Amino acid sequence: MIKKTVMVVLISHRNDAASKVQSVLTGWGCLIKTRLGIHEGVQENCTENGLLFLDLVGEQEKLIELERKLNLFDGVSARKLDLELEDK
């Protein structure tokens, strides 16, 4: 069986929340295998909303705690998703 856990984090008001989110991600960095950040626009047209995709590893209890900590911040919504596929 193939099992993967990913998390999607939506951040509004990036200028206010980004440093707080970064602090949590740094503290829990050993659980993050891959991280992809996306936001609309660049330079003068940079938007306030951003989206993070995290490919996670580790114990489920720790991944649940990471999700909980991210959701404590105003303007941040984090959702963990566990995927399974039969290995044929």
N, CA, C and O of each residue as an XYZ file, in Angstrom:
352
protein
N       0.835     -1.172      0.000
C       0.000      0.000      0.000
C       0.890      1.248      0.000
O       1.852      1.343      0.761
N       0.550      2.181     -0.855
C       1.248      3.457     -0.925
C       0.463      4.462     -0.092
O      -0.739      4.635     -0.295
N       1.134      5.120      0.840
C       0.487      6.118      1.692
C       1.241      7.431      1.588
O       2.470      7.450      1.661
N       0.523      8.516      1.420
C       1.112      9.862      1.357
C       0.275     10.800      2.204
O      -0.947     10.668      2.271
N       0.931     11.739      2.843
C       0.240     12.800      3.557
C       0.701     14.126      2.991
O       1.898     14.393      2.889
N      -0.257     14.946      2.628
C       0.033     16.291      2.133
C      -0.766     17.286      2.961
O      -1.746     16.926      3.613
N      -0.338     18.530      2.926
C      -1.069     19.591      3.593
C      -1.110     20.791      2.667
O      -0.126     21.123      2.006
N      -2.254     21.426      2.633
C      -2.422     22.655      1.876
C      -2.669     23.762      2.890
O      -3.494     23.618      3.792
N      -1.947     24.867      2.735
C      -2.068     25.989      3.662
C      -2.403     27.238      2.856
O      -1.625     27.664      2.002
N      -3.560     27.819      3.132
C      -3.980     29.056      2.494
C      -3.683     30.198      3.457
O      -4.088     30.168      4.619
N      -2.974     31.199      2.961
C      -2.580     32.336      3.802
C      -3.128     33.612      3.179
O      -2.810     33.942      2.036
N      -3.949     34.323      3.933
C      -4.371     35.656      3.502
C      -3.529     36.652      4.288
O      -3.034     36.327      5.368
N      -3.367     37.814      3.782
C      -2.533     38.841      4.437
C      -1.128     38.296      4.698
O      -0.654     38.268      5.834
N      -0.475     37.864      3.614
C       0.856     37.255      3.713
C       1.839     38.123      4.485
O       2.664     37.604      5.236
N       1.761     39.432      4.311
C       2.716     40.314      4.996
C       2.606     40.197      6.508
O       3.600     40.359      7.215
N       1.402     39.915      7.015
C       1.207     39.777      8.455
C       1.490     38.360      8.950
O       2.078     38.179     10.016
N       1.075     37.366      8.184
C       1.113     35.979      8.659
C       2.347     35.199      8.228
O       2.691     34.206      8.869
N       3.018     35.613      7.172
C       4.094     34.802      6.598
C       5.210     34.497      7.598
O       5.689     33.364      7.650
N       5.625     35.466      8.379
C       6.726     35.219      9.320
C       6.305     34.251     10.423
O       7.121     33.454     10.885
N       5.049     34.309     10.849
C       4.559     33.375     11.873
C       4.487     31.960     11.314
O       4.900     31.002     11.968
N       3.963     31.838     10.107
C       3.878     30.530      9.462
C       5.280     29.972      9.239
O       5.524     28.791      9.486
N       6.198     30.811      8.775
C       7.576     30.375      8.541
C       8.217     29.862      9.822
O       8.951     28.875      9.795
N       7.951     30.515     10.928
C       8.504     30.093     12.207
C       8.030     28.684     12.576
O       8.824     27.855     13.022
N       6.742     28.419     12.391
C       6.203     27.084     12.680
C       6.810     26.053     11.732
O       7.220     24.977     12.166
N       6.868     26.377     10.437
C       7.414     25.430      9.464
C       8.881     25.120      9.744
O       9.321     23.986      9.555
N       9.634     26.110     10.187
C      11.038     25.886     10.534
C      11.145     24.951     11.737
O      11.979     24.045     11.753
N      10.307     25.172     12.733
C      10.327     24.340     13.932
C       9.935     22.897     13.673
O      10.377     21.994     14.384
N       9.120     22.677     12.673
C       8.638     21.343     12.339
C       9.230     20.874     11.008
O       8.670     19.989     10.360
N      10.338     21.450     10.604
C      10.929     21.207      9.291
C      11.284     19.771      8.988
O      11.297     19.383      7.820
N      11.573     18.964      9.997
C      11.937     17.562      9.740
C      10.753     16.735      9.249
O      10.938     15.619      8.763
N       9.541     17.269      9.371
C       8.348     16.577      8.885
C       8.033     16.933      7.437
O       7.190     16.292      6.810
N       8.708     17.955      6.899
C       8.387     18.466      5.572
C       9.399     17.944      4.564
O      10.575     18.307      4.597
N       8.920     17.081      3.663
C       9.779     16.520      2.629
C       9.917     17.504      1.464
O      11.015     17.730      0.956
N       8.789     18.083      1.052
C       8.767     19.024     -0.065
C       7.828     20.169      0.270
O       6.786     19.970      0.893
N       8.205     21.369     -0.149
C       7.378     22.554      0.100
C       7.321     23.373     -1.182
O       8.344     23.649     -1.807
N       6.100     23.757     -1.562
C       5.896     24.587     -2.744
C       4.994     25.741     -2.353
O       3.891     25.530     -1.848
N       5.459     26.967     -2.586
C       4.670     28.147     -2.288
C       4.271     28.873     -3.557
O       5.088     29.079     -4.455
N       2.999     29.260     -3.624
C       2.473     29.932     -4.811
C       1.696     31.173     -4.386
O       0.926     31.133     -3.427
N       1.902     32.269     -5.101
C       1.054     33.448     -4.928
C       0.963     34.172     -6.256
O       1.836     34.048     -7.115
N      -0.094     34.920     -6.405
C      -0.319     35.677     -7.635
C       0.606     36.885     -7.686
O       0.882     37.511     -6.663
N       1.066     37.197     -8.847
C       1.817     38.431     -9.049
C       3.238     38.389     -8.541
O       3.625     37.498     -7.785
N       4.004     39.367     -8.971
C       5.392     39.522     -8.556
C       5.717     41.004     -8.430
O       5.023     41.854     -8.989
N       6.747     41.292     -7.713
C       7.267     42.632     -7.493
C       6.160     43.613     -7.116
O       5.540     43.430     -6.068
N       5.885     44.623     -7.899
C       4.907     45.648     -7.540
C       3.475     45.111     -7.497
O       2.614     45.701     -6.843
N       3.216     44.011     -8.180
C       1.873     43.447     -8.254
C       1.693     42.227     -7.346
O       0.792     41.419     -7.571
N       2.527     42.089     -6.340
C       2.477     40.947     -5.437
C       1.175     40.973     -4.626
O       0.793     42.015     -4.093
N       0.503     39.831     -4.538
C      -0.773     39.776     -3.831
C      -0.566     39.426     -2.362
O       0.512     38.995     -1.953
N      -1.605     39.619     -1.594
C      -1.596     39.331     -0.160
C      -1.935     37.883      0.148
O      -1.742     37.443      1.281
N      -2.434     37.130     -0.822
C      -2.842     35.744     -0.586
C      -1.786     34.790     -1.121
O      -1.184     35.031     -2.167
N      -1.571     33.706     -0.389
C      -0.605     32.716     -0.830
C      -1.089     31.318     -0.521
O      -1.979     31.124      0.308
N      -0.507     30.355     -1.184
C      -0.881     28.964     -1.019
C       0.397     28.134     -0.890
O       1.315     28.263     -1.701
N       0.448     27.285      0.133
C       1.571     26.369      0.332
C       1.095     24.938      0.166
O       0.025     24.567      0.650
N       1.896     24.140     -0.521
C       1.671     22.704     -0.616
C       2.837     22.031      0.098
O       3.998     22.289     -0.219
N       2.525     21.167      1.065
C       3.547     20.473      1.834
C       3.403     18.966      1.653
O       2.316     18.419      1.832
N       4.490     18.301      1.300
C       4.564     16.840      1.249
C       5.177     16.432      2.581
O       6.329     16.765      2.859
N       4.416     15.710      3.411
C       4.812     15.455      4.787
C       5.215     14.011      5.037
O       4.776     13.095      4.343
N       6.056     13.830      6.040
C       6.463     12.512      6.523
C       6.422     12.543      8.045
O       6.460     13.615      8.648
N       6.344     11.367      8.669
C       6.405     11.314     10.120
C       5.137     10.764     10.752
O       4.204     10.344     10.069
N       5.136     10.783     12.068
C       4.026     10.247     12.851
C       2.784     11.119     12.700
O       2.865     12.347     12.683
N       1.640     10.461     12.590
C       0.384     11.184     12.387
C       0.102     12.190     13.509
O      -0.422     13.273     13.251
N       0.445     11.837     14.744
C       0.200     12.744     15.870
C       0.940     14.068     15.675
O       0.402     15.136     15.968
N       2.160     13.989     15.187
C       2.953     15.205     14.954
C       2.393     16.005     13.779
O       2.389     17.235     13.813
N       1.923     15.315     12.744
C       1.349     16.013     11.596
C       0.046     16.718     11.974
O      -0.239     17.815     11.493
N      -0.729     16.085     12.830
C      -1.960     16.708     13.330
C      -1.622     17.947     14.153
O      -2.311     18.963     14.061
N      -0.570     17.866     14.952
C      -0.146     19.014     15.764
C       0.354     20.157     14.885
O       0.082     21.321     15.176
N       1.073     19.843     13.824
C       1.514     20.877     12.878
C       0.299     21.587     12.284
O       0.269     22.816     12.221
N      -0.686     20.830     11.856
C      -1.914     21.417     11.309
C      -2.589     22.320     12.340
O      -3.011     23.429     12.013
N      -2.690     21.853     13.573
C      -3.331     22.628     14.643
C      -2.607     23.946     14.882
O      -3.237     24.995     15.010
N      -1.283     23.886     14.942
C      -0.494     25.093     15.197
C      -0.663     26.123     14.082
O      -0.789     27.317     14.355
N      -0.667     25.671     12.839
C      -0.846     26.607     11.722
C      -2.223     27.253     11.751
O      -2.362     28.427     11.411
N      -3.230     26.508     12.150
C      -4.593     27.031     12.181
C      -4.845     27.999     13.340
O      -5.920     28.593     13.416
N      -3.886     28.164     14.230
C      -4.036     29.122     15.334
C      -3.930     30.574     14.859
O      -4.424     31.481     15.529
N      -3.297     30.794     13.720
C      -3.059     32.154     13.236
C      -4.254     32.686     12.456
O      -4.861     31.970     11.659
N      -4.583     33.954     12.697
C      -5.612     34.619     11.905
C      -5.164     34.668     10.450
O      -4.005     34.960     10.157
N      -6.086     34.380      9.546
C      -5.775     34.458      8.129
C      -5.029     33.261      7.582
O      -4.515     33.310      6.465
N      -4.960     32.160      8.369
C      -4.289     30.941      7.916
C      -5.263     29.778      8.036
O      -5.891     29.590      9.078
N      -5.383     29.004      6.973
C      -6.215     27.803      6.973
C      -5.381     26.642      6.447
O      -4.958     26.645      5.291
N      -5.146     25.643      7.309
C      -4.333     24.485      6.942
C      -5.188     23.226      7.002
O      -5.966     23.035      7.937
N      -5.035     22.364      5.986
C      -5.767     21.098      5.947
C      -4.823     19.978      5.539
O      -4.134     20.059      4.522
N      -4.808     18.934      6.354
C      -3.999     17.744      6.098
C      -4.861     16.742      5.348
O      -6.051     16.589      5.622
N      -4.232     16.062      4.393
C      -4.936     15.063      3.600
C      -4.082     13.807      3.528
O      -2.924     13.851      3.115
N      -4.673     12.678      3.938
C      -3.995     11.382      3.879
C      -4.522     10.619      2.674
O      -5.730     10.441      2.521
N      -3.611     10.172      1.820
C      -3.974      9.445      0.611
C      -3.406      8.037      0.677
O      -2.290      7.830      1.154
N      -4.179      7.069      0.195
C      -3.730      5.677      0.149
C      -4.090      5.098     -1.206
O      -5.126      5.420     -1.786
N      -3.207      4.235     -1.696
C      -3.416      3.572     -2.966
C      -2.886      2.148     -2.860
O      -1.775      1.922     -2.381
N      -3.688      1.197     -3.309
C      -3.243     -0.194     -3.320
C      -2.047     -0.331     -4.236
O      -2.084      0.133     -5.376
N      -0.996     -0.957     -3.761
C       0.197     -1.199     -4.567
C      -0.009     -2.479     -5.364
O      -0.162     -3.555     -4.785
N      -0.013     -2.369     -6.684
C      -0.282     -3.549     -7.522
C       0.970     -4.049     -8.175
O       0.931     -5.032     -8.914
